[in-house]
């Protein structure tokens, strides 16, 4: 067994780079994952509203209000003018657009998100 007494305390450069990359990935994940989860919850709510739009009590105004309530609960910057609900005799189209900023150290990511759901009316 060979021992290198002169290399005590030295770190392998590959290990150091891997730790830095891992730290960057953790910072990105901590900032991004909660936003992605909230976006997914809003998408599910929009899909649920599109399915329930066949009921006479689900008017366009009620749908917009429910989307705004959900977005506010999820801390997503959705404005009333960014929600478009269109109906015809067979389909309902719900489109929600917004821009969200994710602040990372040294960088701010601007994300333009569009949720578009088409439901069938019976």
C-alpha positions as CSV (number, residue, x, y, z in Angstrom):
1,X,0.0,0.0,0.0
2,X,1.5,3.3,-1.1
3,X,1.0,6.4,1.1
4,X,1.5,9.9,-0.1
5,X,2.5,11.9,2.9
6,X,3.1,15.1,0.9
7,X,-0.6,15.3,-0.2
8,X,-2.3,15.5,3.2
9,X,-5.1,18.1,3.2
10,X,-5.2,18.6,-0.5
11,X,-8.6,18.2,-2.2
12,X,-9.2,16.6,-5.5
13,X,-10.2,19.2,-8.1
14,X,-12.9,17.1,-9.5
15,X,-14.5,16.7,-6.1
16,X,-14.4,20.4,-5.5
17,X,-16.1,21.2,-8.9
18,X,-18.8,18.5,-8.2
19,X,-19.6,20.1,-4.9
20,X,-19.9,23.5,-6.5
21,X,-22.2,22.1,-9.2
22,X,-24.3,20.4,-6.6
23,X,-24.6,23.6,-4.6
24,X,-25.8,25.5,-7.7
25,X,-28.3,22.8,-8.5
26,X,-29.7,22.9,-5.0
27,X,-30.1,26.7,-5.1
28,X,-31.9,26.5,-8.4
29,X,-34.1,23.6,-7.2
30,X,-35.0,25.5,-3.9
31,X,-36.2,28.5,-5.9
32,X,-37.8,26.8,-8.9
33,X,-39.6,23.7,-7.5
34,X,-42.2,25.7,-5.4
35,X,-43.1,27.8,-8.4
36,X,-43.5,24.7,-10.6
37,X,-45.8,23.1,-8.0
38,X,-47.9,26.2,-7.8
39,X,-48.2,26.4,-11.6
40,X,-49.2,22.7,-11.6
41,X,-51.9,23.4,-9.0
42,X,-53.3,26.3,-11.0
43,X,-53.3,24.1,-14.2
44,X,-55.3,21.4,-12.4
45,X,-57.8,24.0,-11.1
46,X,-58.3,25.4,-14.7
47,X,-58.8,21.9,-16.0
48,X,-61.4,21.2,-13.2
49,X,-63.2,24.4,-14.1
50,X,-63.3,23.5,-17.8
51,X,-64.8,20.1,-16.9
52,X,-67.5,21.7,-14.7
53,X,-68.3,24.4,-17.2
54,X,-71.2,22.3,-18.5
55,X,-73.2,23.1,-15.3
56,X,-75.4,26.2,-15.6
57,X,-74.1,27.7,-12.4
58,X,-70.5,27.9,-13.8
59,X,-70.7,31.2,-15.7
60,X,-67.6,32.9,-17.2
61,X,-67.6,35.4,-14.4
62,X,-67.6,32.6,-11.8
63,X,-64.8,30.8,-13.6
64,X,-62.7,33.9,-13.7
65,X,-63.3,34.6,-10.0
66,X,-62.3,31.0,-9.0
67,X,-59.1,31.3,-11.1
68,X,-58.2,34.6,-9.5
69,X,-58.8,33.2,-6.0
70,X,-56.6,30.1,-6.7
71,X,-53.9,32.2,-8.2
72,X,-53.9,34.6,-5.2
73,X,-53.8,31.6,-2.8
74,X,-50.8,30.2,-4.7
75,X,-49.0,33.6,-4.9
76,X,-49.1,33.7,-8.7
77,X,-49.3,37.2,-10.4
78,X,-52.5,36.6,-12.4
79,X,-54.5,39.8,-13.3
80,X,-58.2,39.7,-14.3
81,X,-57.4,41.0,-17.8
82,X,-55.1,38.0,-18.3
83,X,-57.9,35.5,-18.0
84,X,-59.9,34.8,-21.2
85,X,-62.9,32.5,-21.1
86,X,-64.6,31.8,-24.5
87,X,-67.6,29.6,-25.0
88,X,-69.5,28.4,-28.0
89,X,-72.1,25.7,-28.3
90,X,-69.6,22.8,-28.0
91,X,-66.4,24.0,-26.4
92,X,-65.1,26.3,-23.7
93,X,-61.6,27.7,-24.0
94,X,-59.8,29.0,-20.9
95,X,-56.5,30.9,-21.4
96,X,-54.5,32.3,-18.5
97,X,-51.3,34.2,-19.1
98,X,-48.9,35.8,-16.7
99,X,-45.2,36.6,-16.2
100,X,-43.3,35.4,-13.1
101,X,-39.9,36.4,-12.0
102,X,-37.6,33.9,-10.2
103,X,-34.8,35.6,-8.4
104,X,-31.6,33.6,-8.2
105,X,-28.3,34.9,-6.9
106,X,-26.8,37.0,-9.6
107,X,-29.6,36.4,-12.1
108,X,-33.4,37.0,-12.4
109,X,-35.3,34.6,-14.7
110,X,-38.4,36.0,-16.4
111,X,-40.9,33.3,-17.2
112,X,-43.9,33.9,-19.5
113,X,-46.4,31.2,-18.7
114,X,-49.6,30.3,-20.6
115,X,-52.2,27.9,-19.3
116,X,-54.6,26.9,-22.1
117,X,-57.4,24.4,-21.6
118,X,-60.2,23.4,-23.9
119,X,-63.2,21.6,-22.4
120,X,-66.1,20.0,-24.2
121,X,-69.6,21.2,-23.3
122,X,-72.4,18.6,-23.5
